[in-house]
């Protein structure tokens, strides 16, 4: 395209952008007293074409930096009406909507929204234990037990650091399981029965536990290095386990959540004894779990323990549901005859696949 054509197109887009801006400014004045007056998106001119077009329009029309800041173009900051603070606009030049609480105060978190908050059910039984009876249950139980003792030896009574490491591991299984079921749903052209959303929400909930503890303590470089190593090993190991047997993978997570409940119970005991300082709850925890404003760390640990107990029951339940179509899916992707050969070997030994997995 010639330079003359580019200038003509730029002028046309500039005119369209100015008309759209006038329309949205008028809509802002009309809806100033309405429900939508709280959203900054009505003060931003939508621009088609993204960052490249924003630069083209600015070069032709000669807009000043203050005008671009007001319109939120080109990735600049957008001025709001509260104390002159600025919020970062999105890539496309449209500012993030200003969400408010029920009392009218601005919502300060981008990692979750008001409609994603909830009140934890702290009446759940935190002493429940699934008795390992089958070979696979015993294998899952002793796998978790073998990982528990080195962890306790390393952290001892440093509950805050122990909780942060625990959450970096506990947030992995839900993401892996949700990803596997998502791919299965696409591959099989069928519904997931709600399991994808349930597992991804579990992963997000565990991540919010980590974000809460980061408001209270920061890990050392040794602990950060340990998290990188553990996460790399655990992700690949759990991914392989889920490919071989989803039931085994969920049973392992069920026992892992049982140990998490026990760890938070010890945390609460030390808080009650005064060994750990019962400091005020961080603001992110108060908003996420809808806690009273005067809540303390003990209240936060209590609701987190309740979340872990719910994850425990969810994964133990998932371990007894029908995941037979995901068994040995890794081998099925390579060659279906491998499964037939493996099944014939088991039959020759007097075993069945269903009895092992």
C-alpha positions, -999 to 999 in steps of 0.1 A, spaced: 0 0 0 13 34 -10 21 62 16 -8 83 3 -33 54 8 -19 49 43 -25 86 52 -60 85 38 -69 54 58 -54 70 89 -74 101 85 -106 80 80 -99 60 112 -90 92 131 -124 107 122 -142 75 132 -124 74 165 -133 110 173 -170 104 165 -169 73 187 -153 93 215 -180 119 213 -207 93 215 -192 76 245 -186 110 263 -223 117 258 -232 83 271 -211 90 302 -229 122 310 -263 104 305 -254 75 327 -236 95 354 -263 87 380 -270 52 368 -255 19 377 -230 20 349 -215 52 362 -190 32 383 -174 16 353 -144 34 337 -150 16 304 -176 42 294 -149 69 296 -126 52 271 -130 53 233 -129 19 218 -102 17 192 -101 -10 165 -68 -24 154 -50 -24 187 -16 -8 195 -5 -3 158 -36 17 150 -32 38 181 3 48 170 -10 56 135 -38 78 148 -15 97 172 11 104 145 -16 118 121 -38 138 144 -11 151 166 -28 142 199 -9 152 230 2 129 256 -24 142 280 -52 134 255 -39 99 250 -37 94 288 -74 106 291 -85 82 263 -64 53 275 -47 48 241 -15 31 233 -11 13 266 -10 45 286 -23 50 321 -59 61 326 -68 87 351 -97 80 374 -117 102 396 -104 90 430 -74 108 443 -57 111 409 -45 75 409 -39 58 376 -48 23 364 -31 5 336 -53 2 305 -55 -30 285 -36 -38 254 -64 -27 231 -67 7 247 -98 0 268 -95 5 305 -105 -22 330 -140 -17 344 -141 -1 378 -158 -27 400 -172 -17 434 -183 -35 465 -218 -35 479 -210 -5 501 -197 15 472 -160 13 479 -137 4 450 -127 -33 445 -89 -35 449 -82 -70 436 -76 -80 400 -69 -117 408 -105 -123 418 -139 -105 416 -166 -99 442 -189 -125 426 -161 -151 431 -159 -146 469 -176 -170 493 -181 -180 529 -162 -211 539 -180 -240 555 -160 -245 586 -185 -272 600 -169 -299 578 -153 -329 595 -116 -322 596 -107 -356 611 -122 -378 584 -98 -404 570 -102 -428 540 -91 -462 551 -67 -477 525 -80 -512 516 -70 -520 480 -35 -522 467 -37 -489 449 -51 -471 479 -22 -484 500 3 -474 474 -12 -439 473 -12 -436 511 24 -447 516 35 -425 488 22 -395 506 35 -407 539 70 -411 524 69 -374 512 55 -361 545 85 -369 568 112 -351 548 90 -320 546 83 -319 583 120 -324 590 129 -294 567 102 -270 580 96 -282 615 75 -255 632 79 -228 605 42 -231 596 41 -201 573 69 -213 551 55 -249 552 20 -236 541 35 -217 512 54 -248 499 23 -269 505 1 -246 484 26 -245 455 22 -283 453 -15 -286 461 -24 -262 432 -9 -285 406 -32 -315 406 -64 -296 399 -48 -279 369 -34 -311 355 -67 -330 360 -87 -302 345 -64 -300 315 -66 -338 309 -104 -338 311 -105 -308 289 -85 -325 262 -106 -357 267 -138 -337 262 -125 -322 230 -112 -355 218 -144 -375 226 -168 -347 216 -187 -351 249 -195 -332 281 -173 -334 311 -200 -336 337 -188 -305 354 -155 -320 364 -133 -296 344 -147 -266 362 -145 -283 396 -108 -292 392 -98 -258 378 -116 -241 407 -98 -263 431 -65 -252 416 -75 -215 417 -86 -219 453 -52 -233 462 -34 -205 444 -55 -180 465 -42 -197 496 -7 -190 484 -15 -154 476 -29 -149 511 2 -162 528 24 -141 506 8 -110 522 21 -122 556 55 -136 548 80 -138 519 99 -170 512 137 -170 512 158 -178 482 164 -214 494 127 -219 497 120 -204 462 146 -228 448 130 -257 466 96 -247 451 110 -247 416 125 -281 420 95 -297 437 70 -282 413 90 -295 383 92 -330 396 57 -332 410 40 -318 379 56 -344 356 51 -372 381 14 -364 386 9 -359 349 23 -394 342 2 -408 371 -30 -393 357 -22 -407 323 -18 -442 337 -46 -441 363 -68 -411 372 -82 -430 401 -47 -435 416 -39 -398 409 -70 -385 427 -64 -409 456 -29 -395 460 -43 -360 461 -70 -371 486 -43 -383 510 -22 -352 503 -52 -330 513 -56 -351 545 -20 -342 554 -27 -306 546 -56 -306 570 -34 -321 597 -7 -295 590 -32 -266 594 -45 -282 626 -10 -281 640 -8 -245 628 -40 -236 647 -27 -253 679 5 -232 679 -16 -201 673 -38 -209 703 -7 -216 725 9 -183 714 39 -200 698 30 -182 665 18 -146 666 -19 -143 659 -16 -112 637 -45 -94 619 -58 -111 588 -47 -96 554 -72 -76 534 -71 -101 506 -83 -129 529 -111 -107 544 -124 -100 509 -120 -135 495 -136 -154 523 -160 -126 534 -145 -125 568 -153 -98 595 -130 -68 593 -114 -77 627 -105 -112 617 -71 -126 626 -46 -152 612 -64 -179 632 -96 -172 613 -77 -173 580 -61 -207 588 -95 -220 599 -111 -213 566 -81 -226 546 -83 -258 566 -120 -261 557 -111 -256 520 -85 -284 522 -111 -307 538 -135 -301 509 -107 -308 484 -99 -340 503 -135 -352 499 -137 -341 463 -106 -361 453 -115 -392 473 -149 -391 456 -133 -386 422 -112 -417 429 -142 -439 429 -160 -424 399 -158 -439 364 -126 -427 348 -121 -460 329 -119 -443 295 -88 -424 306 -69 -454 317 -37 -460 297 -47 -431 274 -10 -425 268 -5 -459 253 -37 -456 233 -23 -425 216 6 -446 205 -9 -479 195 -41 -496 206 -25 -530 203 -2 -522 233 -33 -522 255 -45 -555 241 -11 -571 247 -10 -557 283 -45 -570 289 -36 -605 276 -6 -606 299 -28 -597 329 -53 -623 320 -26 -649 318 -16 -640 353 -53 -643 365 -57 -605 369 -79 -579 354 -71 -542 346 -101 -530 367 -87 -548 398 -54 -530 396 -66 -495 387 
